[in-house]
Amino acid sequence: MSLEEQQVKLMKDEYVVVNGRKFRKGYTTGSCAAAAAKASVMMLLSGGAVEESCIDTPAGVRLTLPVTDVSITSKSASCSVLKDGGDDPDMTSGLKIFATAKRKSKSGVDIRSGEGIGMVTLPGLNVEVGKPAINPVPEQMILKEVGEVLPENVGVEITLSVPGGAETALKTFNPKLGIVGGISILGTTGIVNPMSEDAWKEALALELRVLAAKGKKFAVYIFGNYGENFVAKEIGLDKENLVKVSNFMGFMLDKAVECGFEKILIVGHLGKLVKVAAGIFQTHSRVADARNEIMAAYTALEGAAAITVAQVYACRTTEAAAEIINRNGLWGVYDRIVSNVSKRCTGYVYNKIQIGCILFHRDHTLLAMDENALRLLNEAGSSYGQ
């Protein structure tokens, strides 16, 4: 049985159900680091190889993980544990988390970082600037597991490394968070819950906290890649101020208040902003999808004929509805959307943040912006829309 097959077997009965589908759970880089560290210390002390490492996770699940790449010398012992994120689209899945243990003169455990583990360069994270990106929970897991097998008054130095970590990190949030040179050793529970909304929201909030730690008071909220491309190519604002909110507008507005932001420019396309305009602050279509009703109502408010309103209501996509709106010259629909987005979001944060809105079409055509957005652009040094 291959290593991958062994790991699938270990977690085969652990799954979550999302949208009616089963997704296999996995385990974090933190769990892998703890398991590898424990095994390396066991081998350093005994001089013999081990094939697996048993650890406890904060989630209350005990893991038994296969150990590979064993190397034992008179001065050190090292091994690896393969990261398996289950069915989660995790960029770090398939990486090997290595741990090398060496004796040291003083008692206790020192944890160091090697190849493929990033260094923190910006404030706002759970790790101090200048330290390796090994988060507090994984660090405590390592200390606990190693402590279980380390005799009293014996000291070890453990160096973690991740071959290929530097390349993989470029595909993650790490560069934007100021973590350079590799991946982070992460995990608050030790277990990866596939398609976890909480994990995704925490990653978005972390990006906002890093921006706040730089002293920024102004952020540009975008929903995804469309917004990022529009802002980069058309508006001319500093990309450092961009923060993706995905479907979690309400959550990210709350976080903006917590972080002390004073101004937010919301930039989005029709499919998302039409929902926010109606006070929908979680925009995933499975949670709330009233796009047809909202656009039909706005079309009617612009004085459109009943047949036109019915056509908009019957559209399967917002793009199709936009074609009808444009054909009939109902540009006021777009003005209503940006105005209501700003009003709804400002009310959501109890007027604690100045908020403006820009609406664009997916071909980068500007559809509308409100006065708040124009003012925020001017204050940010952009001449767009003037």
CORNORKA-V197476 format. One line per field, one symbol per residue. psi: psi as a letter, one per 40 degrees, with the letter a starting at -180 (. if undefined). burial: b if it has 9 or more other C-alpha atoms within 8 Angstrom, else e. A space follows every 10 residues. Layout:
# CORNORKA-V197476
psi: ???
burial: ???
This chain:
# CORNORKA-V197476
psi: hidddddddd edehiihhfe ihhhiaiidd dddddddddd ddddddeiii eihhiiidee hhihhihifh hhaeeihiii hhhhebeigh deheihhihh hiiidiiahh hiiahehiih eiieieiihe iighiddddd ddddddddeh iiehiihhhi igheddddde eaedddefhi eaiihiheee hhhifhdddd dddddddddd ddeeeiehih hidadddddd dddddfihed ehhhebefdd ddddddddef idhhhhhiid dddddddefh ehehdddhgf dddddddddd deeiiddddd dddeididdd dddddddeff eddddddddd ddddddddef fehhhihhhi ieeehhdiii ddddddddde eiehe.
burial: eeeeebbbeb beeebbeeee eebbbbbbbb bbbbbbbbbb bbbbeeeeeb ebbbbbbeee eebbbbbeeb ebeeebbbbb bbbbbbbbee ebbebbbbbb bbbbeebebe ebbbbbbbbb bbbbbebebe ebbbbebbbe bbbebbeebb eeebbbbbbb bbbebbebbb eebbbebbbb bbbbbbbeeb bbbbeeeeee bebbbbbbbb bbbeebbbbb bbbbebbbeb bbeebbbeee bbbbbebbbb bbbbbbbebe bbbbbbbbbb ebbbbbbbbb bbbeeeebbe bbebbbbbbb ebebeeebbb bbbebeebeb beebbbeeeb eebbbbbbbb bbebbbebbe eebbbbbbbb beeeebbbbb ebbbebbbee ebeeee
